[in-house]
Amino acid sequence: MKTVAVFEAQQRFSELLAAANQDVQDQRERVSAAMARLRTLRHGASLGATLSEAIEDGRD
């Protein structure tokens, strides 16, 4: 996180907002890429049982 003085923030407000917006966009892209990767990893994977059965087995 970047820290700036109040006067500097007033002078560079639009620039700071643009930088914050870019950080949000970058984070969204990273999350989207991670979710896409997880979707490809789970393709063809199974629990070997139904979800209810797996939950019951986990309670033992």
Secondary structure, DSSP 8 states (H G I E B T S, - for coil): -----HHHHHHTHHHHHHHHHHHHHHHHHHHHHHHHHHHHHHTT---SS-HHHHHHHHH-
